[in-house]
Amino acid sequence: MCRQLISISKIQVNVDSKLVVDWFHNKCQVPWTLLHWWQKIRELAEGLDLTVVHVYRELNALADFMASLGPEGNTDCLFLSDFPTRLEGLARLDRIGIPYVRIG
């Protein structure tokens, strides 16, 4: 999608898994069971100005919510309008730099 959107030149991926960040930066070995998929990720990332950084889970609530939508619909989600209310709220908090703190 980033390749199709020509106006996007720099991409920062925030990941709440330190292990995944270490895999991306080749600091530790990817398990052989995931190696096939990891190679596909590497191919897609090739040639992009991509930064992968670790963030604490509270800073990744927006992405967590969006990821939770995938299994529900068994399809890719692309929101151009009619955003879910929760997604809008989390995006507003993210934009102004306030972390969403989970309770429970």
Buried (B, 14 or more C-beta within 10 A) or exposed (E): EBEEEEEEEEEEBBBBEEEBBBBBEEEEEBEEEEEEEBEEBEEEBEEEEBEBEBBEEEBBBBBBBBEEBEEEEEEEEEEEEEEEEEBEBBBEBBEEEEBBEEEE
